Amino acid sequence: MLGVAERKGLIHSNVAKKVRMPDPKNERDRVLTNEEWERFYEAASPHIKPIISIAYYLGLRLGEILKLTWDRVDLDRGFIKLGGRDTKTGESRLVPMPQPIQRMLKDLSKVRSLATNRVFLYKGKELGEIKTAVKSAIRRAGLQDFRLHDLRHCAATNLRRLGVDTLTAMKIIGHKSDKMHRRYNNISEEDLLLAASRLNTLITPAVFSVPAKTVSL
């Protein structure tokens, strides 16, 4: 507001510029292990299983999932087509569906309601939020320091581990900047050890062989 006033000449200077912005230090790197994900999925109520699966595997934001309509789901070609009005960034994107997600949505389409175009319903009504169901699933699964938004971290990390290039992963998840995408990527000890094991394939025994001592005659 002060910046606008300064640009319009209503004030001589924006005093807020002199205030140092605090570092929120709110970055998280919580990524579920395969075992934790399986526990969470099994503990979830049936009506949120497809929702958390899309969040875990594709990294869609909760709002993008809950507001998803059938006209945005291409079951034949295997894509979720989000328009600019559907996303937080205002940019449209084409999200490929792995086969399990595609089959899950096909099953839902067979029992879809004719009263609404929304994909995800609970007892025939559109879902506004799933906080209670998620908290119950987290409790039953015995997960610690975990929240639903962390599934985006899981998706970003899993895509990297599977070898999906950064630009493609950013398009799937919906990150506009590489800096933001890196925040959602977790590098674990296992990743570092895997990198070392792959380096082994580049190193030949001869490189590190100890030369025999030359014997003087």
C-alpha positions as CSV (number, residue, x, y, z in Angstrom):
1,M,0.0,0.0,0.0
2,L,2.8,2.4,0.9
3,G,4.6,1.4,-2.3
4,V,1.6,2.4,-4.4
5,A,1.2,5.7,-2.5
6,E,4.9,6.4,-3.2
7,R,4.6,5.7,-6.9
8,K,1.5,8.0,-7.1
9,G,3.4,10.8,-5.4
10,L,1.1,10.8,-2.3
11,I,4.1,10.3,0.0
12,H,7.8,11.2,-0.4
13,S,9.2,7.8,0.5
14,N,8.1,4.4,1.5
15,V,9.4,4.0,5.1
16,A,8.5,0.3,5.0
17,K,11.5,-0.3,2.7
18,K,13.8,0.5,5.7
19,V,12.3,-2.4,7.7
20,R,14.2,-5.7,7.3
21,M,12.0,-8.6,6.4
22,P,12.3,-11.5,8.8
23,D,13.2,-14.9,7.5
24,P,10.1,-17.1,8.2
25,K,12.3,-20.3,8.1
26,N,9.2,-22.3,7.3
27,E,10.7,-24.6,4.8
28,R,9.8,-28.3,5.3
29,D,11.4,-31.4,4.0
30,R,9.0,-34.1,5.3
31,V,8.8,-36.9,2.9
32,L,7.1,-40.2,3.6
33,T,8.9,-43.4,3.3
34,N,7.3,-46.1,1.2
35,E,6.2,-47.9,4.4
36,E,4.7,-44.7,5.9
37,W,2.8,-44.0,2.7
38,E,1.3,-47.4,2.6
39,R,0.2,-47.1,6.3
40,F,-1.3,-43.7,5.6
41,Y,-3.2,-44.9,2.5
42,E,-4.5,-48.0,4.3
43,A,-5.6,-45.9,7.3
44,A,-7.5,-43.4,5.1
45,S,-11.2,-43.4,4.6
46,P,-12.4,-44.7,1.2
47,H,-13.6,-41.3,0.0
48,I,-10.2,-39.6,0.4
49,K,-8.0,-42.5,-0.9
50,P,-8.2,-41.1,-4.5
51,I,-7.5,-37.6,-3.3
52,I,-4.4,-38.4,-1.3
53,S,-3.2,-40.7,-4.1
54,I,-3.3,-37.9,-6.7
55,A,-1.5,-35.6,-4.2
56,Y,1.2,-38.2,-3.4
57,Y,1.9,-39.3,-7.0
58,L,1.3,-36.1,-8.9
59,G,1.7,-33.3,-6.4
60,L,-1.5,-31.5,-7.2
61,R,-2.6,-28.9,-4.6
62,L,-5.6,-29.9,-2.5
63,G,-7.7,-27.1,-4.0
64,E,-6.9,-28.3,-7.5
65,I,-8.0,-31.8,-6.6
66,L,-11.2,-31.0,-4.7
67,K,-12.4,-28.6,-7.4
68,L,-11.6,-31.1,-10.2
69,T,-14.5,-31.6,-12.6
70,W,-15.0,-34.4,-15.1
71,D,-14.5,-32.2,-18.1
72,R,-10.9,-31.8,-16.9
73,V,-10.3,-35.6,-16.8
74,D,-9.3,-37.3,-20.1
75,L,-9.6,-40.9,-19.2
76,D,-8.9,-42.1,-22.8
77,R,-5.6,-40.3,-23.2
78,G,-4.7,-40.4,-19.5
79,F,-4.4,-36.7,-18.6
80,I,-5.8,-34.2,-16.1
81,K,-6.2,-30.9,-17.9
82,L,-6.1,-28.0,-15.6
83,G,-7.1,-24.5,-16.9
84,G,-5.7,-21.3,-15.7
85,R,-8.7,-20.6,-13.5
86,D,-8.1,-24.0,-11.8
87,T,-4.5,-23.4,-10.6
88,K,-2.9,-21.2,-8.0
89,T,-0.4,-19.9,-10.5
90,G,-3.1,-19.0,-13.1
91,E,-1.3,-21.1,-15.7
92,S,-2.9,-24.1,-17.3
93,R,-1.1,-27.4,-17.3
94,L,-1.5,-31.0,-18.6
95,V,-0.9,-33.6,-15.9
96,P,-0.2,-37.2,-17.0
97,M,-1.9,-39.9,-14.9
98,P,-0.1,-43.1,-14.0
99,Q,-2.2,-46.2,-14.7
100,P,-3.4,-46.8,-11.1
101,I,-4.7,-43.2,-10.9
102,Q,-6.3,-43.6,-14.3
103,R,-8.1,-46.8,-13.2
104,M,-9.2,-45.2,-9.9
105,L,-10.8,-42.4,-11.7
106,K,-12.4,-44.7,-14.3
107,D,-14.0,-46.6,-11.4
108,L,-15.3,-43.3,-10.0
109,S,-16.7,-42.3,-13.3
110,K,-18.9,-45.4,-13.4
111,V,-20.8,-44.3,-10.3
112,R,-20.5,-40.5,-10.8
113,S,-23.4,-38.3,-9.8
114,L,-25.5,-36.5,-12.4
115,A,-26.3,-33.7,-10.0
116,T,-22.8,-32.2,-10.2
117,N,-19.7,-32.2,-12.4
118,R,-17.3,-32.5,-9.5
119,V,-15.2,-35.6,-9.4
120,F,-14.8,-36.0,-5.6
121,L,-17.9,-36.2,-3.5
122,Y,-18.8,-37.5,-0.1
123,K,-22.3,-38.9,0.4
124,G,-23.3,-37.3,-2.8
125,K,-22.2,-33.8,-1.8
126,E,-19.2,-31.7,-3.1
127,L,-16.2,-31.8,-0.8
128,G,-15.1,-28.4,0.7
129,E,-12.4,-29.8,2.9
130,I,-11.1,-33.1,4.2
131,K,-9.2,-32.0,7.4
132,T,-11.1,-34.3,9.7
133,A,-10.6,-37.4,7.6
134,V,-6.9,-36.6,7.0
135,K,-6.2,-36.0,10.7
136,S,-8.0,-39.3,11.6
137,A,-5.9,-41.2,9.0
138,I,-2.7,-39.6,10.2
139,R,-3.5,-40.7,13.8
140,R,-4.5,-44.2,12.8
141,A,-1.3,-44.5,10.7
142,G,0.9,-43.3,13.6
143,L,2.6,-40.6,11.5
144,Q,4.6,-37.9,13.2
145,D,5.3,-34.4,12.0
146,F,3.2,-34.8,8.9
147,R,0.6,-32.7,7.2
148,L,-1.3,-33.2,3.9
149,H,0.7,-30.5,2.0
150,D,3.8,-32.6,2.6
151,L,2.5,-34.9,-0.1
152,R,3.7,-32.3,-2.7
153,H,7.2,-32.7,-1.2
154,C,6.7,-36.5,-1.7
155,A,5.7,-36.1,-5.3
156,A,8.6,-33.8,-6.2
157,T,11.1,-36.1,-4.5
158,N,9.7,-39.2,-6.0
159,L,9.7,-37.8,-9.5
160,R,13.4,-36.8,-9.1
161,R,14.3,-40.3,-7.8
162,L,12.5,-41.8,-10.8
163,G,14.7,-39.7,-13.2
164,V,12.0,-37.3,-14.4
165,D,13.8,-34.1,-15.5
166,T,13.2,-30.9,-13.5
167,L,11.2,-29.0,-16.2
168,T,8.8,-31.9,-16.6
169,A,8.4,-32.4,-12.9
170,M,7.8,-28.7,-12.4
171,K,5.0,-28.8,-15.1
172,I,3.4,-31.8,-13.4
173,I,3.4,-30.4,-9.9
174,G,2.8,-26.7,-10.9
175,H,5.9,-25.0,-9.7
176,K,6.8,-21.8,-11.7
177,S,10.4,-21.4,-10.5
178,D,13.3,-23.8,-10.1
179,K,14.0,-22.3,-6.6
180,M,10.5,-23.3,-5.4
181,H,10.8,-26.7,-6.9
182,R,14.1,-27.3,-5.1
183,R,12.4,-26.4,-1.8
184,Y,10.1,-29.3,-2.3
185,N,12.8,-31.8,-3.1
186,N,14.3,-33.8,-0.3
187,I,17.8,-35.3,-0.5
188,S,18.1,-38.1,1.9
189,E,21.1,-40.3,2.9
190,E,19.8,-43.0,0.7
191,D,19.9,-40.6,-2.3
192,L,23.5,-39.8,-1.5
193,L,24.5,-43.4,-1.2
194,L,22.7,-44.2,-4.5
195,A,24.6,-41.4,-6.2
196,A,27.9,-43.0,-4.8
197,S,26.9,-46.4,-6.1
198,R,26.2,-45.1,-9.5
199,L,29.6,-43.4,-9.6
200,N,31.1,-46.8,-9.0
201,T,30.0,-47.7,-12.6
202,L,32.2,-44.8,-13.9
203,I,35.3,-45.8,-12.0
204,T,37.5,-48.6,-13.4
205,P,39.8,-50.6,-11.0
206,A,42.8,-49.3,-12.9
207,V,42.2,-45.7,-11.9
208,F,42.8,-46.4,-8.3
209,S,45.3,-49.3,-8.6
210,V,48.4,-48.8,-6.6
211,P,51.5,-48.8,-8.8
212,A,54.1,-51.4,-8.1
213,K,57.3,-50.2,-6.5
214,T,60.1,-49.9,-9.0
215,V,63.1,-52.0,-7.9
216,S,66.5,-50.4,-8.5
217,L,69.2,-52.7,-9.8
